[in-house]
Amino acid sequence: MTLNDPRYDGPQMADEEQQRLLDETVRMGELAATQLEAALGLLGSDDPAAAQRIIAGDGAIDALEQQISHDVMRLALHGPMARDLRGILAAIRITSDIERIGDFAANIAKRSTVLGITPPLLRITALHAIGTLAVDQLRQVLAAYRDHDAASALRVRERDVAIDTAYTRVFGDLLEDMRTDPYAVPACTHLLFIAKNLERIGDHATNIAENVWFLVHGDDPLPPREKRDHSSTLGAGSAGNLAG
């Protein structure tokens, strides 16, 4: 659609397109959160069929990202003002983060099919706790985006330290399990990847929070943020950089 298109109705149409863009992005984020919850529910179980459904469901997230890209192009053709441009750019960035979260949820589901019911339940419990934090962060930052609430987005950003702290703790525990029990190495290796996936989901939620700030405040500088992912100091070498 262009400015000369008879369907284009000036600012009102642009506002409607902006709202549609926001609604679709939030829906995409909620789908990713649901996928992540389902993947977490598979840890410590043996349900390949459920895992395959989650893996296949990543396609719906990808399809929404494509649809949102088309909507962004329509908005760009309307000749948006500066604030509208911020909304378009924020949506592009946020959908990219959500798409990666969907990928990580699919990765967790894939690894659950290898783990089956064999991994140490204590570590599964710890991963569930990190995953719950990540899901909560994602849903809270989606609400902040929907409401253009920069203050709430900053609170999400600040709470990422809780995920970093929990990740560092379980990372160290898994390394110790591997040192003391060679038979645990295969399962613990998969759990390390899952832990890193969850930590990265927290980082993507933080990215979304920073884009909400940008949407509301433009280039005003963000306050500094504390990080507590110290896994690289635990003597694991390249294992600290697992991305899954």
C-alpha positions as CSV (number, residue, x, y, z in Angstrom):
1,M,0.0,0.0,0.0
2,T,1.3,3.5,-0.9
3,L,0.3,7.0,-0.2
4,N,-1.5,7.0,-3.6
5,D,-3.3,3.8,-2.9
6,P,-7.1,4.4,-2.5
7,R,-7.1,2.2,0.5
8,Y,-4.7,4.5,2.3
9,D,-6.6,6.9,4.6
10,G,-3.8,9.0,6.1
11,P,-2.9,9.0,9.8
12,Q,-5.9,7.0,10.9
13,M,-4.8,4.1,8.7
14,A,-1.2,4.4,9.9
15,D,-2.5,4.3,13.6
16,E,-4.5,1.1,12.8
17,E,-1.5,-0.5,11.2
18,Q,0.7,0.4,14.2
19,Q,-1.8,-1.2,16.5
20,R,-2.0,-4.3,14.4
21,L,1.8,-4.5,14.4
22,L,2.0,-4.2,18.2
23,D,-0.8,-6.8,18.7
24,E,0.9,-9.3,16.3
25,T,4.2,-8.9,18.0
26,V,2.7,-9.5,21.4
27,R,0.8,-12.5,20.1
28,M,4.1,-13.9,18.7
29,G,5.8,-13.3,22.1
30,E,3.0,-15.1,23.9
31,L,3.3,-18.0,21.5
32,A,7.0,-18.2,22.3
33,A,6.3,-18.1,26.0
34,T,3.8,-21.0,25.7
35,Q,6.3,-23.0,23.7
36,L,8.9,-22.4,26.3
37,E,6.6,-23.5,29.1
38,A,5.7,-26.7,27.2
39,A,9.4,-27.4,26.6
40,L,10.2,-27.0,30.3
41,G,7.4,-29.4,31.1
42,L,9.2,-32.2,29.1
43,L,12.4,-32.1,31.1
44,G,12.7,-35.3,33.1
45,S,10.0,-37.0,31.1
46,D,10.0,-39.2,28.0
47,D,7.5,-37.9,25.5
48,P,9.0,-37.6,22.0
49,A,5.7,-36.9,20.4
50,A,5.1,-33.8,22.6
51,A,8.7,-32.7,21.9
52,Q,8.0,-33.0,18.2
53,R,4.9,-30.9,18.5
54,I,6.9,-28.1,20.2
55,I,9.6,-28.3,17.6
56,A,7.0,-28.1,14.8
57,G,5.3,-25.2,16.6
58,D,8.4,-23.1,16.0
59,G,7.2,-22.8,12.4
60,A,4.2,-20.7,13.6
61,I,6.5,-18.3,15.3
62,D,8.6,-18.0,12.2
63,A,5.5,-17.4,10.1
64,L,4.4,-14.6,12.4
65,E,7.8,-13.0,12.1
66,Q,7.3,-13.0,8.3
67,Q,3.9,-11.5,8.6
68,I,5.1,-8.8,10.9
69,S,7.9,-8.0,8.4
70,H,5.3,-7.4,5.7
71,D,3.4,-5.1,8.1
72,V,6.5,-3.2,8.8
73,M,7.0,-2.6,5.0
74,R,3.4,-1.3,4.7
75,L,4.0,1.1,7.6
76,A,7.3,2.3,6.1
77,L,5.5,3.1,2.8
78,H,3.1,5.5,4.8
79,G,6.0,7.9,5.3
80,P,5.9,7.7,9.2
81,M,6.9,10.4,11.6
82,A,9.9,10.0,13.9
83,R,7.9,8.3,16.7
84,D,6.3,6.0,14.2
85,L,9.7,5.1,12.9
86,R,10.8,4.2,16.4
87,G,7.8,1.9,16.7
88,I,8.7,0.2,13.4
89,L,12.3,-0.3,14.4
90,A,11.4,-1.5,17.9
91,A,9.0,-4.1,16.4
92,I,11.7,-5.4,14.0
93,R,14.2,-5.8,16.8
94,I,11.6,-7.3,19.2
95,T,10.3,-9.9,16.7
96,S,13.9,-10.9,16.1
97,D,14.4,-11.5,19.8
98,I,11.2,-13.5,20.0
99,E,12.1,-15.6,17.1
100,R,15.4,-16.6,18.9
101,I,13.4,-17.4,22.0
102,G,11.2,-19.7,20.0
103,D,14.4,-21.4,18.6
104,F,15.7,-21.9,22.1
105,A,12.4,-23.4,23.2
106,A,12.6,-25.9,20.3
107,N,16.2,-26.7,21.2
108,I,15.1,-27.5,24.8
109,A,12.4,-29.8,23.5
110,K,14.9,-31.6,21.2
111,R,17.3,-32.2,24.1
112,S,14.5,-33.5,26.3
113,T,14.1,-36.4,23.8
114,V,17.7,-37.4,24.4
115,L,17.5,-36.9,28.2
116,G,14.4,-39.0,28.8
117,I,14.0,-39.7,32.5
118,T,17.7,-40.2,33.3
119,P,19.0,-36.8,34.3
120,P,19.5,-35.8,38.0
121,L,16.2,-34.6,39.3
122,L,17.9,-32.0,41.5
123,R,19.3,-30.2,38.4
124,I,16.0,-30.6,36.6
125,T,14.4,-28.7,39.4
126,A,17.0,-26.0,39.2
127,L,16.4,-25.6,35.5
128,H,12.7,-25.4,36.0
129,A,13.3,-22.6,38.4
130,I,15.4,-20.7,35.8
131,G,12.8,-21.4,33.1
132,T,10.0,-20.0,35.3
133,L,12.0,-16.8,35.8
134,A,12.6,-16.6,32.0
135,V,8.9,-17.1,31.1
136,D,7.9,-14.5,33.7
137,Q,10.4,-12.0,32.3
138,L,9.2,-12.6,28.8
139,R,5.5,-12.1,29.7
140,Q,6.2,-9.0,31.8
141,V,8.3,-7.4,29.1
142,L,5.6,-8.1,26.5
143,A,3.1,-6.4,28.7
144,A,5.5,-3.4,29.0
145,Y,5.8,-3.3,25.3
146,R,2.0,-3.5,24.8
147,D,1.5,-0.6,27.2
148,H,4.5,1.4,26.2
149,D,5.6,1.2,29.8
150,A,9.3,2.0,30.0
151,A,9.4,1.9,33.8
152,S,8.1,-1.7,33.8
153,A,10.5,-2.6,31.0
154,L,13.4,-1.3,33.1
155,R,12.3,-3.5,36.1
156,V,12.4,-6.5,33.8
157,R,15.9,-5.5,32.7
158,E,17.1,-5.2,36.3
159,R,15.7,-8.6,37.2
160,D,17.8,-10.4,34.6
161,V,20.4,-10.6,37.3
162,A,18.3,-13.3,39.1
163,I,18.5,-15.5,36.0
164,D,22.3,-14.9,35.6
165,T,22.8,-15.8,39.3
166,A,20.8,-19.0,39.1
167,Y,22.4,-20.0,35.8
168,T,25.9,-19.5,37.3
169,R,24.9,-21.7,40.2
170,V,23.5,-24.6,38.2
171,F,26.4,-24.3,35.8
172,G,28.8,-24.9,38.6
173,D,26.7,-27.7,40.0
174,L,26.6,-29.5,36.7
175,L,30.4,-29.2,36.3
176,E,30.8,-30.8,39.7
177,D,28.4,-33.6,38.8
178,M,30.5,-34.3,35.7
179,R,33.8,-34.3,37.7
180,T,32.5,-36.7,40.3
181,D,30.5,-39.1,38.2
182,P,31.7,-39.8,34.6
183,Y,28.5,-41.6,33.8
184,A,26.6,-38.4,34.3
185,V,28.6,-36.5,31.6
186,P,26.2,-37.2,28.7
187,A,23.1,-36.0,30.5
188,C,24.9,-33.1,32.2
189,T,26.2,-31.9,28.9
190,H,22.7,-31.6,27.5
191,L,21.6,-29.9,30.7
192,L,24.4,-27.4,30.3
193,F,23.1,-26.5,26.9
194,I,19.6,-26.2,28.2
195,A,20.8,-23.9,31.0
196,K,22.6,-21.7,28.5
197,N,19.5,-21.6,26.4
198,L,17.5,-20.3,29.3
199,E,20.1,-17.7,30.2
200,R,20.1,-16.5,26.6
201,I,16.3,-16.2,26.8
202,G,16.7,-13.9,29.7
203,D,19.1,-11.8,27.6
204,H,16.6,-11.6,24.8
205,A,13.9,-10.5,27.3
206,T,16.4,-7.8,28.4
207,N,16.9,-6.8,24.7
208,I,13.1,-6.4,24.4
209,A,13.0,-4.3,27.5
210,E,15.7,-2.0,26.1
211,N,13.7,-1.6,22.9
212,V,10.7,-0.6,24.9
213,W,12.8,2.1,26.5
214,F,13.9,3.2,23.0
215,L,10.3,3.2,21.8
216,V,9.3,5.5,24.6
217,H,12.4,7.6,25.1
218,G,14.3,7.4,21.8
219,D,18.1,7.7,22.3
220,D,18.0,8.8,25.9
221,P,20.7,6.7,27.7
222,L,19.7,3.7,29.7
223,P,20.9,3.3,33.3
224,P,23.8,0.8,33.8
225,R,22.8,-2.8,34.4
226,E,24.4,-5.4,36.7
227,K,25.4,-8.8,35.2
228,R,26.0,-11.9,37.3
229,D,26.8,-14.6,34.7
230,H,30.1,-15.7,36.0
231,S,30.1,-19.2,34.4
232,S,33.2,-18.3,32.3
233,T,35.2,-18.1,35.6
234,L,34.3,-21.6,36.7
235,G,37.1,-23.4,34.8
236,A,34.9,-24.9,32.1
237,G,36.7,-23.4,29.1
238,S,34.6,-23.2,26.0
239,A,31.6,-24.7,27.9
240,G,30.8,-21.3,29.2
241,N,29.9,-20.2,25.7
242,L,27.3,-22.9,25.0
243,A,24.5,-21.6,22.9
244,G,22.6,-24.8,22.1
